[in-house]
Amino acid sequence: MDLVKVRTPGKHEELGPRPPGTLIMGKIATVEIAGLINGGTAADGDSMTPVYYIRINDLPAILIYEEWLEEA
């Protein structure tokens, strides 16, 4: 299982429609499941968006978009 860090947004960055909760930003997590969900259509016509179920300590699994993760 891969270790990732939930990214903390920049000071003037727009968060978008589904940002992670502020309590998990900056935390290290373990990726439990990686997959694709049917999201909004991208410019290239693809409608599948990469998402991950991550686990932080004893919290339940959290579904998060790939854009909010970085290598730990």
N, C-alpha and C positions, 0 to 999 in steps of 0.2 A: 504494500500500500504506500502511496506517495504522500509525502508531507508537503503542505502548501500553507501559504499565509494569506489571510483575507486582507485584501488591499485597503489602505486608508486613502480616501480621495484627497486630491489637492485642494488648497484653500478656495479656489475659484472654479472648481470643477462642478459641472452639473451632474447630479446623481443619476438621472434617468428614471424610468418608471418603476423599477424594482430593485432598489439598492438593498444590501444586507443591513441588518440591524446594527446600530452604532456600538452595541455592547460586544459584538464579535469582530469588529474591524481591528486589524493589527494582530489578531490572534493566530496561532499556529493550529492547523487542523490536519486530520487524516482523511484522505479521499477514500470513501467506501465504495461508491458506485459512480461510474462515468456513463453518460448517455446523451441522447439527443431528444429534444422536445420540439413539437411543431410550434414555431414562434412566428413573428411577423416576417414578411417576405423581405429578403435582403436585396440590395441593388443587383446582384448577380442572379436573382430569381430563386435562390435557395430559401426554403422556409424552415429548415431545421437549425436549431440553436443548441450548442453544446452546454450541458449543465452537469453538475456534480452533486452527489450527496456527500457532505463532509461531517465529521464528528469532532467536536471540541470538548475535551475532558468528559464530563458525565452528562452533557446536554444531549437531547435527542438529535437524530440526524437532521441536517439542515440542507435544503435544496438551494443551490446558489449558481448563478450564471458564471461562465468561464471568465468573463471580463473582470470579475472581482477577485480573481485568484492570481497569485504569483508564487514562484518557487520559494520554498522556505530555506 
